[in-house]
Amino acid sequence: MKKQKNNLTKENNVIAATARVKSYEVLARAVEEGIQMGWNRAHKHTNTPDTDHVMESVYNEIMNSVCEVFNFDNAEQK
């Protein structure tokens, strides 16, 4: 048996490995992160932001977080 080289070859055979992304988990983390960031941003300059400001901040930060981990076609983006 030959010595393994970077765990990629063994006796002239290529060891193939696949990785699958847990897209639901990635999306859930991005949404949670966006909610927290949006809430913090809405409260950055005041302790009592109005509801519309909170909702807009949370929405924007969720979309920013999601767009960091997923790519969308330009036609699909608003």
Z-matrix of the N, CA and C atoms (Angstrom, degrees):
N
C 1 1.449
C 2 1.528 1 108.11
N 3 1.330 2 115.31 1 134.91
C 4 1.453 3 120.31 2 179.50
C 5 1.517 4 110.44 3 -81.89
N 6 1.303 5 113.56 4 155.17
C 7 1.459 6 119.35 5 177.08
C 8 1.533 7 109.38 6 -67.01
N 9 1.312 8 115.76 7 136.18
C 10 1.463 9 119.90 8 179.83
C 11 1.513 10 109.97 9 -68.93
N 12 1.318 11 115.41 10 140.17
C 13 1.452 12 121.51 11 177.38
C 14 1.520 13 108.30 12 -114.23
N 15 1.306 14 116.31 13 108.06
C 16 1.469 15 122.64 14 179.48
C 17 1.528 16 112.48 15 55.97
N 18 1.296 17 118.11 16 27.17
C 19 1.473 18 123.23 17 179.04
C 20 1.523 19 112.93 18 57.65
N 21 1.326 20 118.35 19 20.15
C 22 1.459 21 120.38 20 -178.96
C 23 1.518 22 112.30 21 -104.22
N 24 1.319 23 118.18 22 -28.81
C 25 1.460 24 119.48 23 -179.29
C 26 1.515 25 109.97 24 -126.87
N 27 1.321 26 113.86 25 148.63
C 28 1.446 27 120.50 26 178.27
C 29 1.525 28 105.95 27 -151.42
N 30 1.336 29 116.61 28 114.20
C 31 1.456 30 122.11 29 -178.72
C 32 1.523 31 111.79 30 52.21
N 33 1.314 32 117.13 31 51.20
C 34 1.466 33 123.92 32 177.69
C 35 1.528 34 113.95 33 63.24
N 36 1.288 35 118.67 34 7.71
C 37 1.467 36 121.84 35 175.74
C 38 1.521 37 108.16 36 -102.64
N 39 1.304 38 116.13 37 140.43
C 40 1.454 39 120.52 38 177.84
C 41 1.519 40 108.53 39 -89.46
N 42 1.292 41 115.27 40 127.82
C 43 1.456 42 120.14 41 175.79
C 44 1.517 43 106.97 42 -91.20
N 45 1.300 44 115.62 43 115.03
C 46 1.466 45 120.37 44 -178.75
C 47 1.522 46 109.15 45 -98.93
N 48 1.288 47 114.66 46 136.97
C 49 1.463 48 120.54 47 177.32
C 50 1.524 49 108.01 48 -128.25
N 51 1.277 50 115.18 49 142.22
C 52 1.460 51 119.06 50 176.62
C 53 1.520 52 109.01 51 -117.17
N 54 1.293 53 114.04 52 150.24
C 55 1.465 54 120.46 53 177.55
C 56 1.518 55 107.28 54 -126.06
N 57 1.281 56 115.80 55 136.16
C 58 1.458 57 120.94 56 177.94
C 59 1.513 58 108.78 57 -116.66
N 60 1.293 59 114.50 58 134.52
C 61 1.457 60 120.50 59 178.92
C 62 1.528 61 108.39 60 -83.16
N 63 1.291 62 115.98 61 135.22
C 64 1.461 63 120.50 62 174.12
C 65 1.528 64 106.45 63 -84.98
N 66 1.332 65 115.72 64 84.10
C 67 1.461 66 120.66 65 -171.26
C 68 1.531 67 112.59 66 -61.66
N 69 1.318 68 117.83 67 -34.99
C 70 1.464 69 119.73 68 178.01
C 71 1.521 70 110.18 69 -63.33
N 72 1.332 71 116.35 70 -43.27
C 73 1.465 72 120.78 71 179.67
C 74 1.523 73 111.16 72 -65.38
N 75 1.326 74 117.11 73 -41.59
C 76 1.460 75 121.34 74 178.38
C 77 1.527 76 109.93 75 -63.11
N 78 1.331 77 116.68 76 -44.48
C 79 1.461 78 121.26 77 178.69
C 80 1.523 79 111.01 78 -63.50
N 81 1.322 80 117.31 79 -44.65
C 82 1.464 81 120.92 80 -179.73
C 83 1.532 82 111.28 81 -60.73
N 84 1.329 83 116.84 82 -41.97
C 85 1.464 84 120.02 83 178.66
C 86 1.521 85 111.31 84 -65.24
N 87 1.340 86 116.41 85 -39.91
C 88 1.466 87 119.91 86 178.92
C 89 1.525 88 110.55 87 -64.23
N 90 1.325 89 117.21 88 -41.28
C 91 1.469 90 120.82 89 179.32
C 92 1.527 91 110.21 90 -65.44
N 93 1.331 92 116.61 91 -45.69
C 94 1.470 93 119.76 92 179.07
C 95 1.524 94 111.10 93 -60.85
N 96 1.325 95 115.77 94 -42.88
C 97 1.464 96 119.85 95 178.65
C 98 1.526 97 110.40 96 -63.45
N 99 1.327 98 116.91 97 -42.04
C 100 1.456 99 121.32 98 179.82
C 101 1.514 100 112.56 99 -64.37
N 102 1.313 101 116.87 100 -39.68
C 103 1.467 102 120.59 101 178.04
C 104 1.526 103 110.03 102 -61.18
N 105 1.327 104 115.56 103 -48.49
C 106 1.471 105 119.81 104 -178.83
C 107 1.521 106 111.12 105 -63.72
N 108 1.326 107 116.86 106 -44.10
C 109 1.467 108 120.00 107 -179.50
C 110 1.533 109 111.07 108 -65.89
N 111 1.336 110 116.21 109 -40.82
C 112 1.463 111 120.06 110 178.94
C 113 1.511 112 112.28 111 -64.88
N 114 1.324 113 116.07 112 -41.79
C 115 1.472 114 120.74 113 178.40
C 116 1.531 115 109.95 114 -61.78
N 117 1.332 116 115.44 115 -45.38
C 118 1.469 117 119.37 116 179.47
C 119 1.525 118 111.28 117 -64.15
N 120 1.315 119 116.76 118 -41.41
C 121 1.463 120 120.35 119 -179.69
C 122 1.532 121 110.97 120 -64.80
N 123 1.327 122 116.88 121 -40.27
C 124 1.466 123 120.45 122 179.89
C 125 1.527 124 111.19 123 -64.02
N 126 1.319 125 116.45 124 -29.75
C 127 1.465 126 121.25 125 -178.39
C 128 1.528 127 112.94 126 -98.99
N 129 1.325 128 117.14 127 12.74
C 130 1.459 129 120.79 128 -175.30
C 131 1.523 130 112.98 129 -64.08
N 132 1.321 131 117.15 130 -41.73
C 133 1.472 132 120.29 131 -175.05
C 134 1.526 133 113.33 132 -112.16
N 135 1.316 134 116.74 133 -1.87
C 136 1.468 135 119.55 134 179.32
C 137 1.522 136 109.35 135 -152.55
N 138 1.306 137 116.39 136 150.49
C 139 1.465 138 120.90 137 176.25
C 140 1.524 139 112.01 138 -86.83
N 141 1.332 140 116.09 139 -11.08
C 142 1.467 141 119.82 140 -177.51
C 143 1.530 142 110.76 141 -132.60
N 144 1.341 143 118.06 142 67.76
C 145 1.467 144 119.26 143 178.08
C 146 1.525 145 110.08 144 -71.06
N 147 1.346 146 116.14 145 152.48
C 148 1.465 147 117.92 146 178.12
C 149 1.530 148 109.65 147 -74.77
N 150 1.309 149 115.36 148 161.08
C 151 1.459 150 122.34 149 -174.91
C 152 1.523 151 112.26 150 -57.28
N 153 1.331 152 117.27 151 -42.91
C 154 1.459 153 120.39 152 -179.43
C 155 1.523 154 111.91 153 -61.54
N 156 1.326 155 116.50 154 -39.97
C 157 1.464 156 120.41 155 179.35
C 158 1.535 157 110.60 156 -65.78
N 159 1.316 158 117.42 157 -41.76
C 160 1.463 159 121.40 158 178.36
C 161 1.526 160 109.79 159 -62.75
N 162 1.331 161 116.57 160 -47.72
C 163 1.464 162 120.39 161 -178.10
C 164 1.523 163 111.39 162 -62.32
N 165 1.317 164 117.46 163 -42.55
C 166 1.459 165 121.33 164 179.75
C 167 1.533 166 111.03 165 -65.32
N 168 1.315 167 116.77 166 -43.68
C 169 1.460 168 120.77 167 179.55
C 170 1.526 169 111.43 168 -63.77
N 171 1.313 170 116.77 169 -44.99
C 172 1.465 171 120.99 170 179.69
C 173 1.526 172 110.02 171 -63.71
N 174 1.328 173 117.81 172 -46.13
C 175 1.466 174 121.62 173 179.22
C 176 1.533 175 110.64 174 -58.38
N 177 1.325 176 116.92 175 -49.72
C 178 1.467 177 121.01 176 -178.22
C 179 1.523 178 111.83 177 -60.35
N 180 1.317 179 117.11 178 -42.87
C 181 1.466 180 119.91 179 -178.21
C 182 1.524 181 112.12 180 -72.64
N 183 1.329 182 117.88 181 -33.45
C 184 1.471 183 119.72 182 173.97
C 185 1.523 184 109.40 183 -62.47
N 186 1.323 185 117.02 184 -47.51
C 187 1.469 186 119.96 185 -179.56
C 188 1.524 187 110.98 186 -63.74
N 189 1.320 188 118.20 187 -39.28
C 190 1.463 189 120.56 188 176.92
C 191 1.528 190 111.22 189 -61.46
N 192 1.323 191 116.88 190 -44.40
C 193 1.461 192 121.31 191 -179.54
C 194 1.525 193 111.54 192 -65.84
N 195 1.323 194 116.57 193 -42.38
C 196 1.467 195 120.38 194 179.36
C 197 1.529 196 110.18 195 -65.12
N 198 1.319 197 117.13 196 -42.33
C 199 1.469 198 120.90 197 -178.79
C 200 1.523 199 112.32 198 -68.43
N 201 1.326 200 118.20 199 -17.73
C 202 1.456 201 120.69 200 175.26
C 203 1.523 202 111.95 201 -72.69
N 204 1.329 203 117.84 202 -26.87
C 205 1.469 204 120.45 203 -175.83
C 206 1.524 205 113.68 204 -113.14
N 207 1.318 206 118.63 205 -12.13
C 208 1.459 207 122.37 206 178.00
C 209 1.523 208 109.24 207 -126.54
N 210 1.335 209 116.30 208 143.57
C 211 1.453 210 121.79 209 174.26
C 212 1.517 211 109.25 210 -102.28
N 213 1.318 212 116.55 211 137.42
C 214 1.448 213 122.53 212 178.45
C 215 1.523 214 108.68 213 -122.59
N 216 1.324 215 116.14 214 147.52
C 217 1.455 216 119.74 215 173.52
C 218 1.517 217 108.28 216 -66.27
N 219 1.323 218 117.09 217 145.15
C 220 1.465 219 121.24 218 -179.44
C 221 1.516 220 111.94 219 -57.79
N 222 1.316 221 118.04 220 -33.44
C 223 1.463 222 121.19 221 -179.42
C 224 1.519 223 112.02 222 -65.60
N 225 1.326 224 116.74 223 -25.24
C 226 1.462 225 121.01 224 -178.15
C 227 1.514 226 112.70 225 -86.20
N 228 1.319 227 117.90 226 -19.78
C 229 1.462 228 120.82 227 -177.22
C 230 1.512 229 110.38 228 -81.69
N 231 1.321 230 115.22 229 146.75
C 232 1.457 231 120.29 230 177.16
C 233 1.498 232 109.27 231 -91.72
